[in-house]
Protein backbone atom coordinates (compact mmCIF):
# COMPACT_ATOMS: atom_id res chain seq x y z
CA UNK A 1 0.00 0.00 0.00
CA UNK A 2 1.60 3.30 -1.04
CA UNK A 3 2.04 6.11 1.43
CA UNK A 4 -0.51 8.71 0.34
CA UNK A 5 -0.25 12.48 0.56
CA UNK A 6 -2.99 12.47 3.20
CA UNK A 7 -0.97 10.09 5.35
CA UNK A 8 2.09 12.31 4.87
CA UNK A 9 0.09 15.34 6.00
CA UNK A 10 -1.14 13.43 9.04
CA UNK A 11 2.43 12.40 9.88
CA UNK A 12 3.59 16.00 9.56
CA UNK A 13 0.79 17.14 11.88
CA UNK A 14 1.69 14.50 14.44
CA UNK A 15 5.33 15.54 14.29
CA UNK A 16 4.37 19.19 14.81
CA UNK A 17 2.18 18.26 17.79
CA UNK A 18 4.96 16.16 19.27
CA UNK A 19 7.42 19.03 18.86
CA UNK A 20 5.00 21.46 20.54
CA UNK A 21 4.39 19.03 23.40
CA UNK A 22 8.13 18.51 23.86
CA UNK A 23 8.71 22.27 23.86
CA UNK A 24 6.08 22.80 26.56
CA UNK A 25 7.35 19.88 28.63
CA UNK A 26 4.19 17.81 28.18
CA UNK A 27 4.96 14.12 28.77
CA UNK A 28 2.45 13.06 26.12
CA UNK A 29 4.87 14.22 23.45
CA UNK A 30 7.03 11.15 23.94
CA UNK A 31 4.15 8.75 23.31
CA UNK A 32 3.17 10.59 20.14
CA UNK A 33 6.82 10.70 19.08
CA UNK A 34 7.05 6.92 19.37
CA UNK A 35 3.93 6.55 17.22
CA UNK A 36 5.41 8.89 14.63
CA UNK A 37 8.62 6.86 14.57
CA UNK A 38 6.65 3.65 14.03
CA UNK A 39 4.65 5.29 11.25
CA UNK A 40 7.82 6.48 9.51
CA UNK A 41 9.38 3.02 9.85
CA UNK A 42 6.24 1.41 8.37
CA UNK A 43 6.22 3.91 5.51
CA UNK A 44 9.85 3.15 4.69
CA UNK A 45 9.18 -0.57 4.83
CA UNK A 46 6.25 -0.09 2.44
CA UNK A 47 8.46 1.96 0.12
CA UNK A 48 11.10 -0.74 0.13
CA UNK A 49 8.50 -3.44 -0.54
CA UNK A 50 7.00 -1.40 -3.38
CA UNK A 51 10.40 -1.00 -5.02
CA UNK A 52 11.18 -4.71 -4.59
CA UNK A 53 7.80 -5.61 -6.12
CA UNK A 54 8.53 -3.37 -9.13
CA UNK A 55 11.94 -5.05 -9.59
CA UNK A 56 10.39 -8.52 -9.38
CA UNK A 57 7.73 -7.59 -11.93
CA UNK A 58 10.39 -6.22 -14.27
CA UNK A 59 12.41 -9.43 -14.05
CA UNK A 60 9.29 -11.54 -14.56
CA UNK A 61 8.40 -9.43 -17.61
CA UNK A 62 11.85 -10.01 -19.08
CA UNK A 63 11.23 -13.74 -18.68
CA UNK A 64 7.82 -13.36 -20.37
CA UNK A 65 5.82 -14.40 -17.31
CA UNK A 66 3.97 -11.13 -16.59
CA UNK A 67 1.92 -8.72 -18.69
CA UNK A 68 3.41 -5.31 -19.34
CA UNK A 69 0.45 -3.54 -17.70
CA UNK A 70 1.33 -5.20 -14.38
CA UNK A 71 4.93 -4.07 -14.72
CA UNK A 72 3.91 -0.48 -15.48
CA UNK A 73 1.50 -0.46 -12.53
CA UNK A 74 4.17 -1.77 -10.14
CA UNK A 75 6.72 0.79 -11.37
CA UNK A 76 4.15 3.58 -11.07
CA UNK A 77 3.37 2.55 -7.48
CA UNK A 78 7.08 2.53 -6.64
CA UNK A 79 7.55 5.95 -8.23
CA UNK A 80 4.61 7.47 -6.33
CA UNK A 81 5.89 6.00 -3.08
CA UNK A 82 9.36 7.43 -3.69
CA UNK A 83 7.92 10.86 -4.45
CA UNK A 84 5.91 10.75 -1.22
CA UNK A 85 8.96 9.73 0.82
CA UNK A 86 10.94 12.61 -0.68
CA UNK A 87 8.10 15.07 0.04
CA UNK A 88 7.87 13.93 3.66
CA UNK A 89 11.65 14.15 4.02
CA UNK A 90 11.60 17.71 2.68
CA UNK A 91 8.85 18.70 5.14
CA UNK A 92 10.73 17.15 8.07
CA UNK A 93 13.89 19.03 7.11
CA UNK A 94 11.92 22.26 6.73
CA UNK A 95 10.32 21.75 10.17
CA UNK A 96 13.73 21.06 11.72
CA UNK A 97 15.15 24.21 10.15
CA UNK A 98 12.17 26.19 11.52
CA UNK A 99 12.92 24.84 14.99
CA UNK A 100 16.55 25.88 14.66
CA UNK A 101 15.49 29.43 13.75
CA UNK A 102 13.26 29.82 16.81
CA UNK A 103 14.59 32.20 19.45
CA UNK A 104 15.23 30.65 22.82
C-alpha positions as CSV (number, residue, x, y, z in Angstrom):
1,X,0.0,0.0,0.0
2,X,1.6,3.3,-1.0
3,X,2.0,6.1,1.4
4,X,-0.5,8.7,0.3
5,X,-0.2,12.5,0.6
6,X,-3.0,12.5,3.2
7,X,-1.0,10.1,5.3
8,X,2.1,12.3,4.9
9,X,0.1,15.3,6.0
10,X,-1.1,13.4,9.0
11,X,2.4,12.4,9.9
12,X,3.6,16.0,9.6
13,X,0.8,17.1,11.9
14,X,1.7,14.5,14.4
15,X,5.3,15.5,14.3
16,X,4.4,19.2,14.8
17,X,2.2,18.3,17.8
18,X,5.0,16.2,19.3
19,X,7.4,19.0,18.9
20,X,5.0,21.5,20.5
21,X,4.4,19.0,23.4
22,X,8.1,18.5,23.9
23,X,8.7,22.3,23.9
24,X,6.1,22.8,26.6
25,X,7.4,19.9,28.6
26,X,4.2,17.8,28.2
27,X,5.0,14.1,28.8
28,X,2.4,13.1,26.1
29,X,4.9,14.2,23.4
30,X,7.0,11.1,23.9
31,X,4.1,8.8,23.3
32,X,3.2,10.6,20.1
33,X,6.8,10.7,19.1
34,X,7.0,6.9,19.4
35,X,3.9,6.6,17.2
36,X,5.4,8.9,14.6
37,X,8.6,6.9,14.6
38,X,6.6,3.7,14.0
39,X,4.7,5.3,11.2
40,X,7.8,6.5,9.5
41,X,9.4,3.0,9.8
42,X,6.2,1.4,8.4
43,X,6.2,3.9,5.5
44,X,9.9,3.2,4.7
45,X,9.2,-0.6,4.8
46,X,6.3,-0.1,2.4
47,X,8.5,2.0,0.1
48,X,11.1,-0.7,0.1
49,X,8.5,-3.4,-0.5
50,X,7.0,-1.4,-3.4
51,X,10.4,-1.0,-5.0
52,X,11.2,-4.7,-4.6
53,X,7.8,-5.6,-6.1
54,X,8.5,-3.4,-9.1
55,X,11.9,-5.0,-9.6
56,X,10.4,-8.5,-9.4
57,X,7.7,-7.6,-11.9
58,X,10.4,-6.2,-14.3
59,X,12.4,-9.4,-14.1
60,X,9.3,-11.5,-14.6
61,X,8.4,-9.4,-17.6
62,X,11.9,-10.0,-19.1
63,X,11.2,-13.7,-18.7
64,X,7.8,-13.4,-20.4
65,X,5.8,-14.4,-17.3
66,X,4.0,-11.1,-16.6
67,X,1.9,-8.7,-18.7
68,X,3.4,-5.3,-19.3
69,X,0.5,-3.5,-17.7
70,X,1.3,-5.2,-14.4
71,X,4.9,-4.1,-14.7
72,X,3.9,-0.5,-15.5
73,X,1.5,-0.5,-12.5
74,X,4.2,-1.8,-10.1
75,X,6.7,0.8,-11.4
76,X,4.1,3.6,-11.1
77,X,3.4,2.6,-7.5
78,X,7.1,2.5,-6.6
79,X,7.6,6.0,-8.2
80,X,4.6,7.5,-6.3
81,X,5.9,6.0,-3.1
82,X,9.4,7.4,-3.7
83,X,7.9,10.9,-4.4
84,X,5.9,10.7,-1.2
85,X,9.0,9.7,0.8
86,X,10.9,12.6,-0.7
87,X,8.1,15.1,0.0
88,X,7.9,13.9,3.7
89,X,11.6,14.2,4.0
90,X,11.6,17.7,2.7
91,X,8.9,18.7,5.1
92,X,10.7,17.1,8.1
93,X,13.9,19.0,7.1
94,X,11.9,22.3,6.7
95,X,10.3,21.7,10.2
96,X,13.7,21.1,11.7
97,X,15.1,24.2,10.2
98,X,12.2,26.2,11.5
99,X,12.9,24.8,15.0
100,X,16.6,25.9,14.7
101,X,15.5,29.4,13.7
102,X,13.3,29.8,16.8
103,X,14.6,32.2,19.4
104,X,15.2,30.6,22.8
